[in-house]
Amino acid sequence: MKSTKTLKIFSKALGLICLSFLIYSCLSTKDSAVLPEAPATTFNSCNYTPAPKGSRKLGMDILSETTAKNYASNLATLQSLHGEYQTLHLTWSQLESAGSGTTSGSFSDPSNALDAFNTIANNNGIKLALSIRPIDATGKTVPSDLANTRFNNAALQTRFKNLINFVLTKISKNNLVVLIIGNEIDGYNIGSDSTFWSDYANFLYEMKIHIANNHVGLKMGTTVTHAALTESTKVLSGGASSQTIFSSYFPHIASGTAVVDVVGVTYYPLTNSLTMKDPSVVAEDFNHLVAFTDLPIYIQEIGYASSTASNGSDYKQAQFFCEVMKAWDDHASAIPRMAILRINDITRSEAETMAGPYGTSTESFIEYLRSLGIFTNAGSQKNSYTIISEELIKRNF
């Protein structure tokens, strides 16, 4: 899932801080008419015996502000759920301007976002899962002088190592849950770059070694969609089988050496027609997911639409999170981290803009993007919030 362009971050420790940085295009704060959320039937409770929390940690994307809920109230909600981290996504090109060869361009901390999150972590105990994206789903988001450079190129790799070093001068490695390099990379359009998958595996491995040698203790990974690992029919750009590619190059290269420390996954159970599957698919999807790798799985984003246009509902969304908590119990050791996306519904106009890079204006997809929150855009709790809260309490989060 791609990020929205405008992020406003408020921290009690820093006073009122407004961070606004670009990811895609400017988003309107005005909502247009949306389809109604469906039936007001309440999903009351999950009928199974929960497992203890253990070492699991819950995170959440809390950057979607509304007129009803600003960042401070979003943070308070995360803390009330005993969540331990939040998420932030930045492209490589946001952090570094054009350079030349191994000479890095100018580094920047967009609106002091990393510094602010470091202070929030120090003062509130809420850590950060940071995603830096040289690949963001379909596109390559690198400094302009590297646009046509392969990922196995030594100069490109040196530049990204320098970037990692810069980032860790702005936020302590101790305040990071994980550093994710690349988002939903199975969606990348390889074009004529037939060597991309082996190149990117080499790139990740070099970053893993650099971090292990210079930033001891920091875990790194890359993120794919759950479909890339669980659906045998999924085909990548260029025509290769997703499972063949990921079995060959990720998370282990041919020698059996892991190219990452953790496997990041986004989980939204969508059909091919971009509508929600029934929540009952969760258990089987999680079973297939953990069967794919013996490396720790960090679910970087997880969500379910509540809009009827996406074949969702408030009831189904709550049922989905009930199924998720049960599946998480069943695979607690394999999935130590899970982050919910997102805390608030976005506006219709924001959803339309966000759908643009995916190349679709399908109503079901736009409404899916709009209605992933566990609060409405007007600030009302959805049924899913109640279920999540109750289930976390049962597990002593």
C-alpha positions in Angstrom: 0.0 0.0 0.0 1.3 3.4 -0.9 1.5 6.3 1.5 -0.4 9.6 1.2 1.5 12.7 0.4 0.9 15.0 3.4 1.8 13.8 6.9 1.3 16.0 9.9 3.0 14.8 13.0 2.3 16.3 16.4 4.3 15.4 19.5 3.7 16.4 23.1 7.4 16.3 23.8 8.2 18.7 21.1 5.1 20.9 21.5 3.1 21.2 18.2 5.2 20.0 15.3 3.7 20.0 11.8 5.6 17.8 9.3 4.5 18.1 5.8 6.4 16.2 3.1 5.7 15.0 -0.5 5.2 11.5 -1.6 2.8 11.7 -4.5 0.5 14.6 -5.1 -1.2 17.2 -3.0 -4.3 15.7 -1.2 -7.4 17.7 -0.6 -8.8 17.9 2.9 -12.4 18.1 1.7 -14.4 14.9 1.4 -16.9 14.3 -1.3 -19.9 12.0 -1.0 -19.1 8.4 -0.2 -21.1 5.3 -0.1 -22.6 4.4 3.2 -20.8 1.9 5.5 -22.9 -1.1 5.6 -25.3 -2.6 8.0 -25.1 -1.5 11.5 -25.1 -5.1 12.7 -22.5 -5.4 15.6 -19.9 -8.2 15.6 -20.0 -8.7 19.4 -17.0 -10.9 20.3 -14.5 -13.5 19.2 -15.5 -17.0 20.4 -12.2 -18.7 21.1 -9.6 -18.9 23.8 -6.8 -16.4 23.2 -3.1 -17.2 23.6 -0.8 -15.0 25.9 0.9 -12.1 24.2 4.4 -13.5 24.7 7.0 -11.5 22.9 4.7 -10.2 20.2 4.4 -6.4 19.5 1.6 -4.4 17.9 2.1 -1.4 15.7 -0.1 0.9 13.7 -0.1 3.5 11.0 -1.3 6.6 12.9 -0.3 9.3 10.4 -3.8 9.7 8.8 -5.0 12.9 10.4 -8.6 14.1 10.1 -10.5 17.1 11.3 -11.7 14.9 14.2 -8.5 13.2 15.1 -5.1 14.8 14.9 -1.7 13.1 15.5 -1.8 13.6 19.2 -5.1 11.8 19.6 -4.0 9.1 17.2 -0.9 8.5 19.3 -3.1 8.4 22.4 -5.2 5.7 20.8 -2.2 3.7 20.0 -0.9 4.0 23.5 -4.4 3.0 24.9 -4.2 -0.2 22.9 -0.7 -0.8 24.3 0.8 -0.6 20.8 4.6 -0.3 20.9 5.4 1.2 17.5 4.2 3.2 14.6 5.2 3.2 10.9 6.8 5.7 8.5 7.4 5.3 4.8 9.9 7.4 2.8 11.3 7.0 -0.7 15.1 7.1 -1.3 14.6 10.1 -3.5 12.9 12.0 -0.6 16.0 11.5 1.5 18.8 12.1 -1.1 19.1 14.4 -4.1 21.0 13.6 -7.3 24.7 12.8 -6.8 27.4 11.4 -9.1 28.8 7.9 -9.0 29.8 7.0 -5.4 29.4 10.6 -4.4 26.1 11.0 -2.6 23.8 13.9 -3.3 22.5 16.1 -0.5 20.8 14.2 2.3 17.8 15.6 4.0 15.4 14.7 6.8 12.0 15.8 5.3 10.7 18.5 7.7 12.8 16.9 10.4 10.5 13.9 10.5 13.2 11.4 11.6 14.4 13.7 14.3 10.9 14.2 15.5 10.1 10.5 15.6 13.4 9.9 17.6 12.2 12.4 20.2 8.7 10.8 20.3 10.3 7.4 20.9 12.6 8.8 23.6 9.8 10.5 25.4 6.8 8.2 24.8 8.4 4.8 24.3 6.7 4.4 20.9 9.3 3.1 18.5 9.3 3.3 14.7 9.1 0.7 11.9 10.9 2.7 9.1 10.5 1.8 5.5 12.9 3.4 3.0 11.8 2.7 -0.5 14.2 2.4 -3.5 11.3 0.3 -4.9 7.8 1.4 -4.1 5.3 -1.1 -5.6 5.4 -0.4 -9.3 8.1 2.2 -9.4 11.8 2.9 -8.8 12.2 5.8 -6.4 15.9 6.5 -6.4 17.9 9.8 -6.9 17.6 10.8 -10.5 21.2 10.1 -11.5 20.6 6.4 -10.5 17.4 5.9 -12.4 19.0 3.6 -15.0 21.5 2.0 -12.7 21.2 -1.7 -11.8 20.9 -2.7 -8.1 24.0 -4.8 -8.2 26.1 -1.8 -9.1 28.8 -1.0 -6.6 28.3 2.7 -6.7 24.5 2.5 -6.1 25.1 0.1 -3.2 27.7 2.5 -1.7 25.2 5.4 -2.0 22.5 3.5 -0.2 24.9 2.5 2.6 25.8 6.1 3.0 22.1 6.9 3.2 21.6 4.3 5.9 24.4 5.9 7.9 22.8 9.3 7.5 19.4 8.1 8.6 20.9 6.6 11.7 22.4 10.0 12.7 18.8 11.3 12.8 17.1 8.4 14.7 18.8 5.9 17.0 18.8 2.3 15.9 17.5 1.6 19.4 14.3 3.4 18.5 13.7 1.4 15.3 11.8 -1.9 15.3 13.1 -2.7 11.8 14.5 -1.0 8.7 12.5 -2.1 5.7 14.2 -1.6 2.2 11.6 -1.6 -0.5 7.8 -1.8 -0.5 5.6 -4.5 -2.2 8.5 -5.2 -4.5 6.5 -8.0 -6.2 4.5 -5.2 -7.9 7.6 -3.7 -9.5 7.5 -3.2 -13.3 10.8 -4.6 -14.4 10.4 -3.4 -18.0 13.5 -4.6 -19.9 15.5 -5.2 -16.8 15.5 -9.0 -16.8 18.1 -9.2 -14.1 16.2 -7.1 -11.6 15.3 -10.0 -9.2 18.9 -11.3 -8.8 20.2 -7.7 -8.7 17.8 -6.7 -5.9 18.6 -9.9 -3.9 22.3 -9.0 -4.2 21.5 -5.4 -3.1 19.6 -6.5 -0.1 22.3 -8.9 1.0 24.9 -6.1 0.8 22.8 -3.9 2.9 22.2 -6.6 5.4 26.0 -7.1 5.8 26.6 -3.4 6.1 24.0 -3.0 8.8 25.3 -6.1 10.7 28.9 -4.7 10.6 28.1 -1.0 11.3 24.7 -0.9 13.1 24.7 -4.0 15.3 21.3 -5.2 16.4 19.2 -3.4 13.8 17.0 -5.9 11.8 16.4 -5.3 8.1 14.1 -6.7 5.5 12.0 -6.0 2.4 8.3 -6.1 2.0 6.1 -8.1 -0.4 2.4 -8.6 -0.6 1.0 -11.8 1.0 -0.2 -12.9 -2.4 3.4 -13.1 -3.7 4.1 -15.8 -1.2 0.8 -17.6 -0.9 -0.9 -17.6 -4.3 0.5 -20.1 -6.8 -1.1 -18.3 -9.8 0.4 -14.9 -9.1 2.6 -13.7 -12.0 5.2 -10.9 -11.7 6.0 -8.3 -14.3 7.9 -10.0 -17.1 5.8 -13.2 -16.8 7.7 -15.1 -14.1 5.9 -17.0 -11.4 5.9 -15.1 -8.2 6.6 -18.2 -6.1 9.4 -19.3 -8.4 11.1 -15.9 -8.1 10.7 -15.6 -4.4 11.8 -19.2 -3.8 14.9 -18.6 -5.9 16.0 -15.2 -4.6 14.0 -14.3 -1.5 14.4 -14.6 1.4 17.4 -16.8 0.6 19.8 -16.7 -2.3 20.9 -19.9 -4.0 23.6 -20.7 -1.4 21.0 -20.8 1.3 22.2 -17.6 2.8 19.4 -15.3 4.0 19.4 -11.9 2.1 17.3 -10.3 4.9 16.8 -10.7 8.6 13.0 -10.5 8.4 10.3 -10.9 5.7 8.0 -7.9 5.6 4.4 -8.6 4.4 1.4 -6.5 3.6 -1.9 -8.3 4.0 -5.2 -7.2 2.5 -7.3 -10.2 1.3 -8.4 -8.8 -2.1 -9.9 -10.7 -5.0 -8.7 -10.3 -8.6 -11.7 -7.9 -9.1 -10.4 -5.7 -6.2 -13.1 -6.5 -3.7 -12.6 -8.0 -0.2 -12.6 -11.8 0.2 -14.5 -13.3 3.1 -12.7 -13.0 6.5 -12.7 -16.7 6.7 -9.7 -16.9 4.4 -7.4 -15.5 7.1 -6.5 -18.8 8.7 -5.4 -20.5 5.5 -3.6 -17.4 4.3 -1.5 -17.2 7.5 -0.8 -21.0 7.3 0.6 -20.6 3.7 2.5 -17.5 4.7 4.4 -19.1 7.6 5.0 -22.2 5.5 7.0 -20.2 2.9 9.9 -19.1 5.2 11.6 -19.9 8.4 12.6 -16.3 8.8 10.6 -14.0 11.2 7.6 -12.4 9.4 6.8 -8.8 10.2 3.3 -7.9 8.9 4.0 -4.3 7.9 0.4 -3.5 7.0 -2.8 -5.3 7.6 -6.3 -4.2 6.9 -9.8 -4.8 5.6 -12.2 -2.4 4.0 -15.6 -1.5 5.6 -17.2 -0.1 2.4 -20.0 -2.0 0.8 -18.6 -1.0 -2.6 -15.6 -3.2 -1.8 -17.7 -6.1 -0.6 -16.9 -5.1 3.0 -18.8 -3.9 5.9 -18.3 -2.7 9.5 -19.3 -6.2 10.6 -16.9 -8.0 8.2 -14.0 -5.7 9.2 -14.5 -6.6 12.8 -14.8 -10.3 11.9 -11.6 -10.0 9.9 -9.6 -8.7 12.9 -11.1 -11.4 15.1 -9.8 -14.0 12.6 -6.4 -12.1 12.4 -6.0 -12.3 16.2 -6.7 -16.0 16.3 -4.3 -16.7 13.4 -1.7 -14.5 15.0 -2.1 -16.7 18.2 -1.6 -19.8 16.1 1.7 -18.4 14.6 2.9 -16.2 17.4 6.5 -17.3 17.1 6.7 -17.0 13.3 5.0 -13.5 13.3 6.5 -11.5 16.1 5.4 -8.0 14.8 2.2 -6.8 13.2 1.1 -3.3 12.3 -2.5 -2.2 11.5 -3.2 0.1 8.6 -4.7 2.5 9.2 -6.1 4.2 12.2 -8.6 6.6 10.4 -10.5 6.4 7.1 -9.2 8.9 4.6 -11.4 11.1 2.5 -12.8 10.1 -0.8 -10.7 12.7 -2.7 -7.5 11.3 -0.9 -8.5 7.8 -1.9 -8.9 8.8 -5.5 -5.5 10.4 -5.6 -3.9 7.4 -3.8 -5.4 5.1 -6.4 -3.7 7.0 -9.3 -0.2 5.3 -9.1 -1.9 1.9 -9.3 -3.4 2.8 -12.6 -7.1 2.1 -11.7 -10.1 4.2 -11.0 -12.3 1.2 -10.1 -14.9 2.2 -7.6 -14.3 -0.9 -5.4 -10.6 -0.1 -5.2 -11.0 3.5 -4.4 -13.5 2.7 -1.6 -11.2 0.0 -0.4 -8.4 2.6 0.1 -10.8 5.0 1.7 -12.3 2.7 4.3 -9.4 0.8 5.8 -9.4 2.7 9.0 -10.7 1.4 12.4 -12.1 4.9 12.9 -14.3 6.7 10.4 -13.1 10.0 8.9 -15.5 11.8 11.2 -13.8 10.3 14.3 -16.3 7.5 15.2 -15.0 4.2 16.4 -15.8 1.3 14.1 -16.8 -2.1 15.4 -13.3 -3.3 14.5 -11.7 -0.9 17.0 -13.8 -2.5 19.8 -12.8 -6.0 18.8 -9.1 -5.2 18.5 -9.2 -3.5 21.9 -11.0 -6.3 23.6 -8.8 -9.0 22.1 -5.5 -7.2 23.0 -6.7 -6.9 26.6 -7.5 -10.6 26.7 -3.9 -11.3 25.7 -2.4 -8.8 28.2 -0.9 -6.5 25.7 
